[in-house]
Amino acid sequence: MALFAFLGFAIAGCAGSSSDTDPSALSRQMFEAGFEDIEQVYIDKPDIGTLALAGMQQLSTIDSDVTTRRTGDKVELLLKNQIAYSRTVDADYDAEDWGDLTADMLTEATEDSEKIKTAPTEKVYEAMFSGVVGKLDQFSRYAGAQNARENRAARDGFGGIGVRISVEDDEVRVISVMHYTPAERMGLKNDDVITEIDGQTTKGLNQQQVVDKLRGPVDSTVDITIRRVEESDPFVVSITRAHVVPETVNYRREGDVGYFRIYSFNSETAESLKRAVEDAEQEIGPRLSGLIIDLRDNPGGLLNQSVAVSNLFLTEGRVVSTHGRHPDSHQYFEASGEDITNGKPIVVLVDGNSASAAEIVAAALQDNRRAVVVGSNTYGKGTVQTVLPLPNQGEITLTWARFHAPSGYTLHHLGVLPSICTSTYRTADEVMQDLTAGRLPMVPTDRRNVVKPDDTKGLEALRKTCPAREQENPIDLEVALRLVSKPDMFASAVHLAEPPQLGQNEQSDDEDAPLLTQ
């Protein structure tokens, strides 16, 4: 599960252009750029020398005869336990110096080891950068050119036709057709079988090869041959590619309630949710009693989209703030939108797999008394990552800030405590009976807002008040439907998570921010 709250933009990295003729020049650019990015933006001040050595030591995963060690002021490359190359390092080495040294070590290892020399360049980079980011935190990572391309497509979209496909038994089958895409406009259907693309058979192609053929420049045309059960003969459809962003929002009607499932947060999530709410208003009309926003199993995504989604329902108040080591990491996001529902009740569903951007939305709507959060304690992934390009067209994702809920508490290692915890209940009837009788416990917001991120026992005690649940509980939806249909019960549930004065910890946020550099 990818658990990232990405910035909606990329900080300008130090990456230069790649070299097509000199592998050692590209390696030098790669390590200099990577180390300089880490030195500048990583949330805690890094020891670049330690990171560089960890990267060099990963060469042994390609050739076990190659090892690297640091002895005093020397870094040594060993081949079969014999020193093959040695460099003296100065105490004032910076990121560029360590990048140069790492590139030199790789060059020497390539000359001395046939396995490293013949290994694909990307395999070597993946090994070495895995060692580097492995010394940071679990959310920082490296992606090579192909994976980075797929990551960008998932976040920002791609030139394509708008279908999800599956390759099974040597057949390319359409699993789903995305809304508002060329494929939908041209009448493609689920279970259509694509037998040819631009006149070439799809037999023998794997999933990625098919995807690569269907994607292409926006406004270019692709001809696909379709076999459909109800059609006697295959037929050709000519489709003009458009900019396609993977769908992250699904809407369905639940009586007089609009149910919206958000699977992740990409560049179109807020706009997609807005359109889906408009669809609900058109379908249900004035009988629309409220909304259910399901964030269960949502691993997160773009930070700016979590803010934009919250902004659809908030007219004022803090949405989230972020704090890290880099000066630009101190940011405050305030609501500036118009509530597109005109104040209709909202219930947000969460579980132990709701993370990052999903937690931002849940906390923002809960703290601003705009929604009732139902379910279990969320994941507790309260850090923000920024994505920086590298010279090989890959990217490095670095944790650069922690985010804070509107009332000031940090969600990292804690998560969002739901207004109504369903972890220990068997039926929705039991929940509603306890709510009516005033037996549901208040969310311990005072304790939550003073606990420190490094207070493991304190955080664990809070999480135990509503144990995280990874499997979806059907009573969550039942409770949500009843709350939305009963305004008095909804209002009572909102007050269960009454936060301390909003923003009261903002002073301590600023005072604590420098501590993040330690």
Secondary structure as UniProt FT lines:
FT   STRAND          5..6
FT   HELIX           23..41
FT   HELIX           48..57
FT   HELIX           58..61
FT   TURN            64..65
FT   STRAND          66..71
FT   TURN            72..73
FT   STRAND          74..79
FT   TURN            80..81
FT   STRAND          82..88
FT   TURN            91..92
FT   HELIX           95..112
FT   HELIX           114..118
FT   HELIX           121..133
FT   TURN            134..135
FT   TURN            138..139
FT   STRAND          141..143
FT   HELIX           145..156
FT   STRAND          158..160
FT   STRAND          163..168
FT   TURN            169..170
FT   STRAND          171..177
FT   TURN            179..180
FT   HELIX           182..185
FT   TURN            186..187
FT   TURN            190..191
FT   STRAND          193..197
FT   TURN            198..199
FT   STRAND          200..201
FT   TURN            203..204
FT   HELIX           207..214
FT   TURN            218..219
FT   STRAND          221..227
FT   TURN            229..230
FT   STRAND          235..240
FT   STRAND          242..244
FT   STRAND          249..254
FT   TURN            255..256
FT   STRAND          257..262
FT   TURN            267..268
FT   HELIX           269..284
FT   HELIX           285..287
FT   STRAND          290..294
FT   TURN            296..297
FT   STRAND          301..302
FT   HELIX           303..311
FT   TURN            312..313
FT   STRAND          318..324
FT   HELIX           327..329
FT   STRAND          331..334
FT   TURN            340..343
FT   STRAND          346..350
FT   TURN            352..353
FT   HELIX           357..367
FT   TURN            368..369
FT   STRAND          372..375
FT   STRAND          383..389
FT   TURN            391..392
FT   STRAND          395..404
FT   TURN            406..407
FT   TURN            412..414
FT   STRAND          420..421
FT   TURN            423..424
FT   HELIX           428..436
FT   TURN            437..438
FT   HELIX           445..450
FT   TURN            453..454
FT   HELIX           456..463
FT   TURN            464..465
FT   HELIX           474..485
FT   HELIX           487..495
FT   TURN            496..497
FT   TURN            502..505
FT   HELIX           506..512
FT   HELIX           513..517
//
